[in-house]
Every structure is written in structure tokens, then in C-alpha cells.
Amino acid sequence: MKKVTMFYLENCPYCKKAFKMIDVLKEENPEYANIQIEAIEESKEVHIAASYDYYLVPTFYIDGFKLYEGIPSLDKIEAVLKAAI
């Protein structure tokens, strides 16, 4: 199983939705329960965020490859989780 790296901002409404979607998907699908997500708050970890190429949050990476960036949907978030398996 691969680790997911997620960039977010604390006050971003889309990021909050993404976190809720992740929780729902993990509750509904036991195969996602053990996926590790490293959530990096970009304004607090500027040096880490600056080393990645993205414009919008939330943004999801696996192994340095950007999987999704922008307004989340259940389908998009689930695709990230499936890619981590």
C-alpha cells in the first residue's frame, strides 16, 4: 500500500469537504481503512509545499506523482484511494 500525500489549507472549505469524503469512503470501504495519508498544511510547511508543483488545494500525490488537484468529489477522492492500494 502506498502513502498518499495531501496538501491542504486549514480554512479551505474544499479541503474540509475532502477530509469528510475520505472519512466516509474509509468507513464504507474497509480496504481503504489502512491507507496512510500524510496531510500537510501548506501555510505551516511552506518548505515542503514549495518542493511540489501544484496550484490549488486540496492536492493529492502518490510517490511524487500528482493524482488530483482542486475541488473534490467522491469519485475523485476514491480514485486517489484506489491508486494507493
Contact map, one row per residue, 1 for C-alpha under 8 A:
1110000000000000000000000000000000100000000000000000000000000000000000000000000000011
1111000000000000000000000000000000110000000000000000000000000110000000000000000000011
1111100000000000000000000000000000111100000000000000000000000110000000000000000000010
0111110000000000000000000000000000111100000000000000000000011110000000000000000110010
0011111000000000000000000000000000001111000000000000000000011100000000000000000000000
0001111100000000000000000000000000001111000000000000000001111000000000000000000000000
0000111110000000000000000000000000000011110000001000000011110000000000000000000000000
0000011111010010000000000000000000000011110000000000000011100000000000000000000000000
0000001111110010000000000000000000000000111000000000000011000000000000000000000000000
0000000111110011000000000000000000000000100000000000000000000000000000000000000000000
0000000011111011000000000000000000000000000000000000000000000000000000000000000000000
0000000111111111000000000000000000000000000000000000000010000000000000000000000000000
0000000000111111100000000000000000000000000000000000000000000000000000000000000000000
0000000000011111110000000000000000000000000000000000000011000000000001110000000000000
0000000111111111111000000000000000000000000000000000000011000000000000010000000000000
0000000001111111111100000000000000000000000000000000000000000000000000000000000000000
0000000000001111111110000000000000000000000000000000000000000000000000010000000000000
0000000000000111111111000000000000000000000000000000000001000000000000011000100000000
0000000000000011111111100000000000000000000000000000000000000000000000000000000000000
0000000000000001111111110000000000000000000000000000000000000000000000000000000000000
0000000000000000111111111000000000000000000000000000000000000000000000001100100000000
0000000000000000011111111100000000000000000000000000000000000000000000000000110000000
0000000000000000001111111110000000000000000000000000000000000000000000000000000000000
0000000000000000000111111111000000000000000000000000000000000000000000000000000000000
0000000000000000000011111111100100000000000000000000000000000000000000000100010000000
0000000000000000000001111111111110000000000000000000000000000000000000000000000000000
0000000000000000000000111111110010000000000000000000000000000000000000000000000000000
0000000000000000000000011111110000000000000000000000000000000000000000000000000000000
0000000000000000000000001111111110000000000000000000000000000000000000000000000000000
0000000000000000000000000111111110000000000000000000000000000000000000000000000000000
0000000000000000000000000100111111000000000000000000000000000000000000000000000000000
0000000000000000000000001100111111100000000000000000000000000000000000000000000011001
0000000000000000000000000110111111100000000000000000000000000000000000000000000000000
0000000000000000000000000000001111110000000000000000000000000000000000000000000000000
1111000000000000000000000000000111111000000000000000000000000000000000000000000010011
0111000000000000000000000000000001111100000000000000000000000000000000000000000000000
0011110000000000000000000000000000111110000000000000000000000000000000000000000000000
0011110000000000000000000000000000011111000000000000000000000000000000000000000000000
0000111100000000000000000000000000001111100000000000000000000000000000000000000000000
0000111100000000000000000000000000000111110110001000000000000000000000000000000000000
0000001111000000000000000000000000000011111110000000000000000000000000000000000000000
0000001110000000000000000000000000000001111111011000000000000000000000000000000000000
0000000010000000000000000000000000000000111111000000000000000000000000000000000000000
0000000000000000000000000000000000000001111111000000000000000000000000000000000000000
0000000000000000000000000000000000000001111111111000000000000000000000000000000000000
0000000000000000000000000000000000000000011111111100000000000000000000000000000000000
0000000000000000000000000000000000000000000011111110000000000000000000000000000000000
0000000000000000000000000000000000000000010011111111000000000000000000000000000000000
0000001000000000000000000000000000000001010011111111000000000000000000000000000000000
0000000000000000000000000000000000000000000001111111100000000000000000000000000000000
0000000000000000000000000000000000000000000000111111100000000000000000000000000000000
0000000000000000000000000000000000000000000000011111110000000000000000000000000000000
0000000000000000000000000000000000000000000000000111111000000000000000000000000000000
0000000000000000000000000000000000000000000000000001111100100000000010000000000000000
0000000000000000000000000000000000000000000000000000111110000000000010000000000000000
0000000000000000000000000000000000000000000000000000011111100000000011000000000000000
0000001110010110000000000000000000000000000000000000001111100000000011100000000000000
0000011110000110010000000000000000000000000000000000000111110000000011110000000000000
0000011100000000000000000000000000000000000000000000010111111000011111000000000000000
0001111000000000000000000000000000000000000000000000000001111100011110000000000100000
0001110000000000000000000000000000000000000000000000000000111111111100000000000000000
0111100000000000000000000000000000000000000000000000000000011111111000000000000000110
0111000000000000000000000000000000000000000000000000000000001111100000000000000000000
0000000000000000000000000000000000000000000000000000000000001111110000000000000000000
0000000000000000000000000000000000000000000000000000000000001111111000000000000000000
0000000000000000000000000000000000000000000000000000000000111101111110000000000000000
0000000000000000000000000000000000000000000000000000000000111100111110000000000100000
0000000000000000000000000000000000000000000000000000000000111000011111000001000100000
0000000000000000000000000000000000000000000000000000011111110000011111110000000000000
0000000000000100000000000000000000000000000000000000000111100000000111110000000000000
0000000000000100000000000000000000000000000000000000000011000000000011111000000000000
0000000000000110110000000000000000000000000000000000000001000000000011111101100000000
0000000000000000010010000000000000000000000000000000000000000000000000111111100000000
0000000000000000000010001000000000000000000000000000000000000000000000011111110000000
0000000000000000000000000000000000000000000000000000000000000000000000001111111000000
0000000000000000000000000000000000000000000000000000000000000000000100011111111100000
0000000000000000010011000000000000000000000000000000000000000000000000011111111110000
0000000000000000000001001000000000000000000000000000000000000000000000000111111111000
0000000000000000000000000000000000000000000000000000000000000000000000000011111111100
0001000000000000000000000000000000000000000000000000000000010000001100000001111111110
0001000000000000000000000000000100100000000000000000000000000000000000000000111111111
0000000000000000000000000000000100000000000000000000000000000000000000000000011111111
0000000000000000000000000000000000000000000000000000000000000100000000000000001111111
1111000000000000000000000000000000100000000000000000000000000100000000000000000111111
1100000000000000000000000000000100100000000000000000000000000000000000000000000011111
